[in-house]
Amino acid sequence: ARPPPPPPIPGGVPPPPPPIGGARPPPPPPIPGGAPPPPPPMGGARPPPPPPLPGGLAPPPPPPMPGAPRPPGAPPPPPPPGGAPRPPGGPPMAPMAPAYPKKAPVKPSQPMRQLHWGKLPDMKVKGTLWEKEVDDSKVAIDKDELESLFATKQPAKAGGADGEKKEDKKKKGPEMANLLDAKTSQNTGIARARIKQTDAELAETLRTGGDGMDADTLTSLLKILPTEENLEAVRDYDGPEESLSQAEKFMRAVGKVPRYQLRVKCMLIRATFDEKVAEISESVSLVAQAVKEVRTSPALKKVLQMTLALGNYLNGGTNKGAAWGFKLDTLSKLSGTKTVDNKSTLLHYIAGLLAKEAEKGNSSGGDGEEKTTDSVLLLKQMPSLEQALRVVWVDAGADVSALRGSLKQVENAVSSDKEESFKAALGDFHSRATAEEKKLTEEHAVADKGCLDLCAWLAEEVKGGKLEPEKVFAALHTFALALEKAHAFNVEAVEKEAKKKRMEAAAKAREEEMAARKLSKASSGGSAAGKGGGPAGPAGLGGKGGARPGGPRPPGNGPPRPGFGMAGVNDELTRKLAARGNGRGNLVDGVKDGLADGSILVQKRNESFGRR
């Protein structure tokens, strides 16, 4: 009998009605987008084969009729899903063997040098070339040659019984297993030596979640925990325990603890939680305090107000004038506006104006600070800026989120662990830490809103939704330092100018005093000469007080020449010299001429200096 037609395709065209009287069924409908079907054959001829499928593949042969024999050379039919059916009443099926059973080790007859390779775990073999394309059992190995080349060298034996005794004395413990590569074994051994616990005690601490290890120890332990390959290498070892190194013994002990890596991470979270909370809380508090200080600083408002007034006046003739406010980065440009003589800047001018306001008692200081300039008060009223500008606010938010995520990891580990002691130890920590994390999150949210309000208050844009209050703090702190420095420069300049004036006045006073002293000396010298007391005239005109030989100058030489300066003093001196000149009028005349033009006094002074 002919098999029934296949069921219709969902959503397709319904099948045609069955043929009448055993006629041949109509051809199937054409494939969408393909060529139209050929016309029906004439006179009962054999129908043509169906058109080839897209892509050039040959159509599969039609399935055989039920009960028909399989054609020769044809492959057996595929097994039904779920494996071959078990015959009714037959024995139960045996369990399936593992896909990759443990390979039997090949043991050499003597210790060999190790090849430190990265052994591929059994569960990672499937789907690789090691599954079917590589089979080491097909390799013929010359064991004698291999052992002669790569065997561990033994110390040479000395001849005779004495040599055998020496060799016996040099014999040590059993050969090391060397299950790990040299680098891993060395690094693990060094880090393991810093942990002051035995392997058994360490494994018990990990199993119960004890808090006997600090953060540094847990950090070092996390770096040397055995990997999957290391654990497989040491777990299958069945030799003597003495042949294992310290690192291999450590990995075998830790590998027996369930989920040892997750336990160490949870214990490390517990060990570092309090320190992280303190650091984040300090950063959040600094930023919140800095925001409060900026919003409540009277000196800042006064400085901004004065800067706005001066800027509007300077820009009054341009389109930049008549401004209601300015961006915060304008404060860094005040020092770039120079005065006409290029000796000062607008920043120094503002500092000077603030100093004058303080002298009048109009500063923004509190009690006892009426005379303190706002250039100095600006930093005093915002002391938290210096530390707050070092806080990267985006990182602080990320730290809070990371803290929350770490506690979620502890919660999952506690809920899925079967060790009651571990659940109790880490569960208590999780309850306490969750409350602290919630409080910290609320503090961060309040500070974050304060930063947003501060940026809006200062008309500073938050670009790309990335809030960076540290830039605002840095701009204000830099300006406050520059303004204070400008004030100190102005004070120093005033002091220098005052000192210069004092020095000029003192120099002028000294000059006047010296002139008066010279005049006084000249007056006292003339009076003494007129009275005859004291020494005689200048050297060369009568010696040191002795009378000139020849007696007094006789009269008849006439009065002194007219026009002689300093009439009172010089006339008296002339008369004395005339009395001592013994009638040599030419000498007196020379003295009178020398005194008139001052040349004789200069000459005698030079002679006196020469004798000294």
Wavefront OBJ file of the C-alpha trace (Angstrom):
o trace
v 0.000 0.000 0.000
v 1.166 3.536 -0.735
v 2.180 5.519 2.379
v 0.007 8.411 3.418
v 1.039 11.871 2.234
v 3.114 14.070 4.635
v 1.281 16.576 6.788
v 0.894 20.093 5.349
v 3.451 22.802 6.199
v 2.027 25.281 8.710
v 0.846 28.352 6.833
v 1.427 26.731 3.443
v -0.883 25.688 0.608
v -3.269 22.805 1.517
v -2.443 19.457 -0.119
v -4.328 18.447 -3.265
v -7.192 15.930 -3.004
v -6.280 12.252 -3.428
v -6.264 10.984 -7.052
v -9.330 9.289 -8.451
v -9.112 5.703 -9.582
v -5.418 5.165 -8.786
v -4.175 7.950 -11.039
v -0.687 9.359 -10.524
v -0.615 12.211 -7.986
v 0.134 15.705 -9.271
v 3.692 17.075 -8.946
v 4.630 19.064 -5.836
v 4.248 22.849 -5.913
v 7.233 24.806 -7.230
v 9.854 26.227 -4.865
v 9.316 29.951 -4.279
v 11.552 31.905 -6.597
v 12.541 28.818 -8.645
v 11.798 27.718 -12.224
v 8.267 26.526 -13.088
v 7.716 22.734 -13.028
v 7.934 20.794 -16.330
v 4.721 19.729 -18.054
v 3.299 16.268 -17.218
v 4.660 13.358 -19.289
v 2.741 12.023 -22.245
v 1.331 8.544 -22.413
v 2.283 7.246 -18.975
v 6.033 7.991 -19.389
v 8.302 8.120 -16.349
v 8.201 11.503 -14.642
v 11.401 13.571 -14.804
v 13.494 14.002 -11.662
v 12.835 17.053 -9.506
v 14.972 20.162 -10.149
v 18.288 20.431 -8.275
v 18.372 22.293 -4.993
v 19.927 25.770 -4.795
v 23.697 25.608 -4.440
v 24.219 22.689 -6.823
v 23.753 19.907 -4.246
v 22.166 16.707 -5.362
v 18.788 15.958 -3.811
v 18.793 13.225 -1.187
v 17.349 9.870 -2.225
v 13.783 9.162 -1.158
v 13.414 7.180 2.035
v 12.868 3.437 1.561
v 9.498 1.967 2.009
v 8.796 0.359 5.382
v 10.051 -3.206 5.358
v 12.026 -2.755 2.104
v 15.625 -4.107 2.069
v 18.511 -1.561 2.289
v 20.324 -1.178 -1.052
v 23.892 -2.515 -1.127
v 26.566 0.002 -0.062
v 24.077 2.309 1.617
v 24.976 3.530 5.169
v 22.875 2.330 8.053
v 20.060 4.611 9.125
v 20.850 7.082 11.952
v 19.814 6.006 15.433
v 16.677 7.535 16.818
v 17.070 10.431 19.295
v 17.982 9.319 22.778
v 19.918 6.219 21.678
v 18.782 2.840 20.441
v 15.555 1.596 21.993
v 15.945 -1.049 24.620
v 14.171 -4.238 23.588
v 11.215 -5.021 25.766
v 12.065 -7.356 28.607
v 15.852 -7.022 28.036
v 18.502 -6.305 30.687
v 19.015 -2.663 31.837
v 21.582 -0.581 30.005
v 25.052 -0.192 31.580
v 26.112 3.360 32.558
v 28.106 5.207 29.927
v 31.883 5.350 30.489
v 33.555 8.762 30.830
v 34.608 10.298 27.560
v 38.259 10.687 28.601
v 39.366 8.268 31.280
v 42.559 8.858 33.178
v 45.551 7.873 31.123
v 47.795 5.270 32.699
v 51.160 6.866 33.569
v 54.354 5.503 32.028
v 56.905 5.040 34.799
v 60.592 4.914 33.849
v 62.951 2.561 35.620
v 64.946 5.415 37.175
v 64.419 9.096 38.006
v 64.320 11.256 34.918
v 64.759 14.940 34.190
v 61.397 16.729 34.143
v 59.787 18.461 31.171
v 57.951 21.418 32.715
v 55.072 21.728 30.307
v 51.537 23.024 30.709
v 49.463 19.871 31.047
v 46.072 20.084 29.325
v 43.225 19.137 31.700
v 41.124 16.158 30.664
v 37.920 18.157 30.427
v 39.464 20.494 27.837
v 40.511 17.786 25.368
v 37.195 17.532 23.539
v 37.058 19.433 20.279
v 40.846 19.845 19.969
v 43.440 18.086 17.880
v 44.392 16.041 20.961
v 41.048 14.245 20.786
v 41.544 12.198 17.629
v 44.456 13.563 15.605
v 47.262 12.967 18.120
v 47.861 9.562 19.739
v 51.097 9.091 21.646
v 50.573 5.353 21.930
v 51.637 5.075 18.285
v 55.117 6.440 19.061
v 57.833 3.835 19.589
v 60.181 4.983 22.360
v 63.683 3.649 22.895
v 63.542 3.575 26.685
v 67.183 2.617 27.185
v 68.424 5.449 25.009
v 66.038 7.951 26.575
v 67.077 6.978 30.095
v 70.745 7.132 29.217
v 70.311 10.676 27.896
v 67.827 12.199 30.328
v 68.203 10.252 33.535
v 69.010 12.174 36.709
v 72.780 11.950 37.156
v 73.977 10.149 40.259
v 77.222 11.125 42.021
v 80.197 9.091 40.859
v 81.103 6.197 43.130
v 84.653 5.903 44.433
v 86.278 2.464 44.106
v 86.389 0.002 47.014
v 84.498 -0.248 50.239
v 85.533 3.238 51.350
v 83.869 4.744 48.322
v 80.653 2.888 49.038
v 80.671 4.164 52.607
v 81.178 7.745 51.442
v 78.313 7.351 49.005
v 76.079 5.994 51.750
v 76.901 9.007 53.883
v 75.967 11.362 51.040
v 72.606 9.690 50.414
v 69.710 11.977 51.272
v 65.939 11.604 51.316
v 63.805 10.348 48.477
v 63.768 12.020 45.081
v 61.427 15.009 44.759
v 58.274 14.496 42.733
v 58.536 17.860 40.919
v 54.870 18.038 40.040
v 55.010 21.806 39.466
v 57.256 23.832 37.220
v 60.260 25.415 38.876
v 59.014 29.025 38.725
v 55.608 28.242 40.201
v 57.143 26.105 42.912
v 59.661 28.785 43.858
v 57.183 31.696 43.945
v 54.641 29.672 45.882
v 57.258 28.532 48.376
v 58.464 32.086 49.042
v 54.958 33.452 49.601
v 53.950 30.400 51.644
v 56.887 30.891 54.019
v 55.432 34.267 55.098
v 52.229 32.674 56.386
v 52.764 31.607 59.990
v 50.413 28.639 59.873
v 50.813 25.005 58.971
v 49.052 23.637 55.929
v 46.471 21.911 58.114
v 45.809 25.075 60.135
v 45.569 27.145 56.962
v 43.080 24.739 55.406
v 40.989 24.768 58.598
v 40.974 28.584 58.633
v 39.699 28.651 55.073
v 37.088 26.030 55.849
v 35.647 27.860 58.863
v 36.209 31.457 57.728
v 38.355 32.398 60.718
v 39.742 35.911 61.045
v 43.288 34.976 62.030
v 44.895 36.447 58.879
v 45.309 40.108 58.033
v 44.758 41.772 54.671
v 48.388 41.492 53.512
v 48.506 37.765 54.257
v 45.223 37.134 52.444
v 46.402 39.175 49.455
v 49.573 37.069 49.206
v 47.566 33.884 49.672
v 45.169 34.816 46.879
v 48.079 35.126 44.436
v 49.447 31.610 45.105
v 46.234 29.625 45.242
v 46.452 26.566 42.990
v 45.010 26.834 39.511
v 42.972 24.096 37.927
v 46.037 22.613 36.227
v 48.132 22.766 39.410
v 45.406 21.132 41.426
v 45.024 18.310 38.933
v 48.780 17.696 38.970
v 49.080 17.376 42.756
v 45.716 15.695 43.381
v 46.547 12.562 41.388
v 49.919 12.031 43.052
v 50.029 8.746 44.977
v 53.716 8.638 45.927
v 55.338 9.266 49.306
v 54.507 12.552 51.000
v 58.195 13.219 51.644
v 58.817 13.596 47.913
v 56.570 16.629 47.685
v 57.917 20.159 47.972
v 56.470 22.734 50.349
v 54.495 24.328 47.525
v 53.023 20.983 46.433
v 52.019 20.079 49.982
v 50.376 23.489 50.338
v 48.363 23.053 47.150
v 47.221 19.554 48.133
v 46.010 20.827 51.514
v 44.224 23.884 50.127
v 42.721 21.890 47.259
v 40.712 19.812 49.731
v 38.795 22.909 50.896
v 35.609 23.461 48.853
v 35.547 26.725 46.893
v 38.815 27.819 48.450
v 39.301 30.769 46.089
v 35.885 32.260 46.820
v 36.467 31.816 50.554
v 39.760 33.700 50.416
v 38.126 36.552 48.462
v 35.322 36.849 51.036
v 37.816 36.843 53.900
v 39.856 39.523 52.129
v 36.721 41.662 51.721
v 36.108 41.344 55.439
v 39.724 42.241 56.307
v 39.768 45.400 54.155
v 36.180 46.566 54.650
v 36.694 48.879 57.631
v 39.707 50.586 56.068
v 37.907 51.151 52.770
v 34.837 52.537 54.516
v 37.009 54.957 56.502
v 38.799 56.191 53.360
v 35.597 56.685 51.371
v 33.829 58.337 54.299
v 36.735 60.775 54.765
v 36.660 61.728 51.090
v 32.901 62.240 51.120
v 33.100 64.357 54.289
v 35.886 66.542 52.844
v 33.919 67.265 49.687
v 30.721 68.003 51.620
v 32.588 70.369 53.965
v 34.295 72.155 51.067
v 30.936 72.691 49.355
v 29.554 74.211 52.545
v 32.554 76.534 52.995
v 32.340 77.837 49.421
v 28.627 78.504 49.698
v 28.982 80.409 53.002
v 32.211 82.414 52.445
v 31.552 86.202 52.670
v 35.058 86.983 51.383
v 34.459 85.001 48.190
v 31.266 86.881 47.446
v 32.976 90.239 48.044
v 35.936 89.380 45.817
v 33.665 88.156 43.024
v 31.563 91.306 43.372
v 34.602 93.586 43.106
v 35.969 91.621 40.151
v 32.637 91.896 38.339
v 32.520 95.681 38.833
v 36.085 96.201 37.616
v 35.591 93.893 34.634
v 32.423 95.663 33.522
v 34.228 99.002 33.676
v 37.242 97.762 31.721
v 34.990 96.146 29.113
v 32.491 99.012 29.071
v 33.381 99.996 25.519
v 33.034 96.495 24.078
v 30.342 93.858 23.712
v 31.860 92.023 26.697
v 30.673 94.701 29.106
v 27.385 94.953 31.018
v 27.811 91.376 32.309
v 25.739 89.919 35.141
v 28.447 87.409 36.003
v 31.466 85.527 34.691
v 32.850 82.017 34.440
v 35.044 80.744 37.213
v 38.103 80.447 34.965
v 38.085 84.269 34.685
v 39.800 84.399 38.080
v 42.933 82.851 36.576
v 43.102 85.611 33.946
v 43.269 88.583 36.322
v 47.046 88.397 36.516
v 47.236 88.649 32.719
v 45.746 92.169 32.630
v 48.788 94.454 33.049
v 48.910 98.090 34.091
v 50.205 100.826 31.774
v 53.761 100.637 33.145
v 53.704 96.807 33.172
v 54.708 96.854 36.836
v 51.439 95.541 38.247
v 48.294 93.616 37.288
v 44.565 93.730 37.866
v 44.977 91.026 40.503
v 47.367 93.224 42.510
v 45.012 96.156 42.073
v 42.114 94.121 43.536
v 44.343 93.064 46.434
v 45.188 96.713 47.056
v 41.530 97.760 47.034
v 40.666 94.999 49.494
v 43.510 96.148 51.762
v 42.161 99.717 51.756
v 38.688 98.398 52.605
v 40.189 96.501 55.522
v 41.919 99.632 56.827
v 38.512 101.290 56.952
v 37.104 98.291 58.828
v 34.979 97.142 55.875
v 36.379 93.615 55.480
v 34.189 90.509 55.659
v 35.984 89.179 58.751
v 34.266 88.382 62.015
v 35.060 89.595 65.500
v 38.682 90.611 65.775
v 39.175 90.443 61.990
v 37.723 93.795 60.945
v 41.172 94.997 59.882
v 42.131 91.752 58.097
v 41.946 92.022 54.331
v 39.706 89.670 52.393
v 42.744 88.566 50.397
v 43.861 86.714 53.506
v 40.399 85.806 54.775
v 39.565 83.946 51.557
v 41.766 80.966 52.434
v 40.840 81.101 56.109
v 37.143 80.845 55.295
v 37.669 77.872 52.933
v 40.309 75.673 54.636
v 39.023 72.367 53.231
v 39.672 73.272 49.587
v 43.271 72.060 49.588
v 42.329 68.502 50.588
v 38.989 68.349 48.766
v 40.562 69.144 45.386
v 42.575 65.884 45.662
v 39.383 63.790 45.791
v 38.347 62.480 42.374
v 34.591 62.401 42.830
v 33.958 59.876 40.068
v 36.357 57.448 41.728
v 34.654 57.961 45.085
v 31.332 56.954 43.556
v 32.947 53.927 41.935
v 34.426 52.915 45.295
v 30.987 53.004 46.905
v 29.561 50.842 44.113
v 32.480 48.400 44.371
v 31.931 48.127 48.122
v 28.290 47.305 47.545
v 29.200 44.696 44.942
v 31.732 43.009 47.242
v 29.108 42.658 49.971
v 26.769 41.088 47.421
v 29.495 38.553 46.650
v 29.808 37.712 50.354
v 26.047 37.343 50.611
v 25.958 34.850 47.731
v 28.873 32.878 49.170
v 27.243 32.632 52.596
v 23.863 31.610 51.239
v 25.289 28.820 49.065
v 27.920 27.441 51.482
v 27.281 24.261 53.466
v 29.870 24.846 56.195
v 27.969 26.204 59.181
v 31.007 27.753 60.831
v 31.830 29.657 57.635
v 28.241 30.833 57.266
v 28.171 32.029 60.867
v 31.498 33.907 60.669
v 30.874 35.634 57.352
v 27.155 36.069 58.009
v 27.768 38.227 61.082
v 30.199 40.351 59.120
v 27.746 40.742 56.260
v 24.987 41.991 58.557
v 27.207 44.632 60.163
v 28.850 45.690 56.884
v 25.517 46.076 55.086
v 24.332 48.639 57.638
v 27.567 50.645 57.327
v 27.464 50.493 53.538
v 23.903 51.787 53.509
v 24.855 54.737 55.714
v 27.864 55.520 53.524
v 25.724 55.384 50.380
v 23.305 57.913 51.864
v 26.167 60.273 52.816
v 27.574 60.040 49.299
v 24.175 60.812 47.781
v 23.803 63.942 49.948
v 27.320 65.136 49.050
v 26.699 64.417 45.374
v 23.584 66.578 45.396
v 25.541 69.324 47.150
v 28.163 69.237 44.385
v 25.473 69.518 41.728
v 23.912 72.484 43.520
v 27.329 74.154 43.871
v 28.031 73.863 40.146
v 24.612 75.322 39.386
v 25.210 78.119 41.947
v 28.490 79.062 40.263
v 26.986 78.674 36.767
v 29.467 75.877 35.976
v 28.269 73.291 33.448
v 28.415 69.555 34.112
v 29.737 68.245 30.811
v 28.628 64.804 29.677
v 26.906 64.140 32.978
v 30.325 63.776 34.627
v 30.371 65.712 37.878
v 33.877 66.981 38.727
v 33.719 69.249 41.799
v 37.479 68.877 42.262
v 37.981 71.246 39.295
v 35.867 73.915 40.996
v 37.810 73.480 44.237
v 41.136 73.671 42.384
v 40.177 76.895 40.573
v 39.067 78.593 43.801
v 42.083 77.413 45.789
v 44.532 78.545 43.099
v 42.892 81.977 42.937
v 42.905 82.342 46.739
v 46.633 81.553 46.845
v 47.362 84.021 44.017
v 45.334 86.775 45.700
v 47.113 86.269 49.008
v 50.468 86.340 47.231
v 49.505 89.559 45.434
v 48.571 91.124 48.772
v 51.958 90.131 50.239
v 53.677 91.648 47.185
v 51.801 94.917 47.655
v 52.710 95.071 51.341
v 56.359 94.422 50.533
v 56.354 97.092 47.827
v 54.880 99.669 50.256
v 57.502 98.798 52.849
v 60.300 99.136 50.293
v 59.001 102.554 49.193
v 58.772 103.757 52.785
v 62.267 102.496 53.516
v 63.591 104.290 50.441
v 62.043 107.584 51.540
v 63.466 107.189 55.025
v 66.948 106.595 53.605
v 66.686 109.639 51.334
v 65.580 111.835 54.239
v 68.430 110.552 56.398
v 70.987 111.241 53.638
v 69.680 114.762 53.213
v 69.853 115.352 56.948
v 73.457 114.149 57.056
v 74.442 116.471 54.224
v 72.884 119.444 55.971
v 74.613 118.519 59.221
v 78.021 118.270 57.516
v 77.549 121.659 55.852
v 76.641 123.258 59.155
v 79.615 121.636 60.832
v 81.992 122.980 58.167
v 80.594 126.463 58.568
v 80.986 126.258 62.317
v 84.620 125.147 61.981
v 85.427 128.026 59.651
v 83.851 130.543 62.012
v 85.688 129.229 65.081
v 89.062 129.190 63.224
v 88.757 132.842 62.178
v 87.919 133.976 65.695
v 90.944 132.210 67.200
v 93.295 133.723 64.629
v 91.973 137.229 65.355
v 92.689 136.905 69.090
v 96.277 135.695 68.584
v 95.747 132.444 70.319
v 96.358 129.094 68.870
v 98.668 128.190 66.052
v 99.818 130.541 63.412
v 98.688 130.623 59.861
v 99.035 127.899 57.264
v 102.285 125.999 56.929
v 104.915 127.879 54.982
v 103.606 131.250 56.106
v 105.349 131.480 59.466
v 106.029 127.977 60.710
v 104.262 126.379 63.655
v 103.382 129.332 65.795
v 106.783 131.079 65.494
v 107.099 134.737 64.517
v 108.433 135.407 61.101
v 111.986 136.755 61.266
v 112.402 140.412 60.517
v 109.712 141.617 62.863
v 106.313 142.893 62.041
v 105.426 144.133 58.649
v 105.857 147.843 58.501
v 102.979 149.970 57.545
v 102.786 151.493 54.189
v 101.725 148.448 52.208
v 98.222 149.775 52.031
v 94.897 148.262 52.913
v 93.748 144.896 51.566
v 92.519 144.651 48.026
v 88.872 145.372 47.507
v 86.503 142.563 46.538
v 87.987 140.068 48.968
v 85.349 137.542 50.099
v 84.378 136.914 53.711
v 85.407 140.439 54.717
v 85.206 140.022 58.484
v 87.249 136.824 58.768
v 89.691 137.329 55.906
v 90.505 140.963 56.782
v 91.490 139.913 60.253
v 93.621 137.085 58.904
v 95.224 139.477 56.412
v 96.164 141.912 59.117
v 97.791 139.178 61.172
v 99.749 137.910 58.191
v 100.772 141.476 57.277
v 102.088 141.994 60.796
v 104.253 138.865 60.451
v 105.381 139.449 56.909
v 108.202 141.873 57.691
v 107.200 144.199 54.936
v 106.969 141.585 52.183
v 103.756 142.812 50.732
v 103.916 140.447 47.812
v 103.477 137.530 50.190
v 100.414 139.090 51.692
v 99.087 139.838 48.294
v 99.571 136.178 47.322
v 97.771 135.058 50.443
v 94.915 137.392 49.788
v 94.649 136.159 46.197
v 94.805 132.527 47.313
v 92.104 133.047 49.887
v 89.985 134.865 47.387
v 89.790 131.994 44.941
v 90.362 129.193 47.493
v 93.396 127.759 45.692
v 95.784 128.172 48.599
v 93.528 126.272 50.951
v 93.317 123.390 48.489
v 97.074 123.388 48.062
v 97.786 123.298 51.780
v 95.217 120.531 52.326
v 96.881 118.416 49.640
v 100.296 118.969 51.195
v 98.944 117.907 54.565
v 97.452 114.691 53.078
v 100.781 114.024 51.338
v 102.694 114.191 54.625
v 100.264 111.736 56.198
l 1 2 3 4 5 6 7 8 9 10 11 12 13 14 15 16 17 18 19 20 21 22 23 24 25 26 27 28 29 30 31 32 33 34 35 36 37 38 39 40 41 42 43 44 45 46 47 48 49 50 51 52 53 54 55 56 57 58 59 60 61 62 63 64 65 66 67 68 69 70 71 72 73 74 75 76 77 78 79 80 81 82 83 84 85 86 87 88 89 90 91 92 93 94 95 96 97 98 99 100 101 102 103 104 105 106 107 108 109 110 111 112 113 114 115 116 117 118 119 120 121 122 123 124 125 126 127 128 129 130 131 132 133 134 135 136 137 138 139 140 141 142 143 144 145 146 147 148 149 150 151 152 153 154 155 156 157 158 159 160 161 162 163 164 165 166 167 168 169 170 171 172 173 174 175 176 177 178 179 180 181 182 183 184 185 186 187 188 189 190 191 192 193 194 195 196 197 198 199 200 201 202 203 204 205 206 207 208 209 210 211 212 213 214 215 216 217 218 219 220 221 222 223 224 225 226 227 228 229 230 231 232 233 234 235 236 237 238 239 240 241 242 243 244 245 246 247 248 249 250 251 252 253 254 255 256 257 258 259 260 261 262 263 264 265 266 267 268 269 270 271 272 273 274 275 276 277 278 279 280 281 282 283 284 285 286 287 288 289 290 291 292 293 294 295 296 297 298 299 300 301 302 303 304 305 306 307 308 309 310 311 312 313 314 315 316 317 318 319 320 321 322 323 324 325 326 327 328 329 330 331 332 333 334 335 336 337 338 339 340 341 342 343 344 345 346 347 348 349 350 351 352 353 354 355 356 357 358 359 360 361 362 363 364 365 366 367 368 369 370 371 372 373 374 375 376 377 378 379 380 381 382 383 384 385 386 387 388 389 390 391 392 393 394 395 396 397 398 399 400 401 402 403 404 405 406 407 408 409 410 411 412 413 414 415 416 417 418 419 420 421 422 423 424 425 426 427 428 429 430 431 432 433 434 435 436 437 438 439 440 441 442 443 444 445 446 447 448 449 450 451 452 453 454 455 456 457 458 459 460 461 462 463 464 465 466 467 468 469 470 471 472 473 474 475 476 477 478 479 480 481 482 483 484 485 486 487 488 489 490 491 492 493 494 495 496 497 498 499 500 501 502 503 504 505 506 507 508 509 510 511 512 513 514 515 516 517 518 519 520 521 522 523 524 525 526 527 528 529 530 531 532 533 534 535 536 537 538 539 540 541 542 543 544 545 546 547 548 549 550 551 552 553 554 555 556 557 558 559 560 561 562 563 564 565 566 567 568 569 570 571 572 573 574 575 576 577 578 579 580 581 582 583 584 585 586 587 588 589 590 591 592 593 594 595 596 597 598 599 600 601 602 603 604 605 606 607 608 609 610 611 612
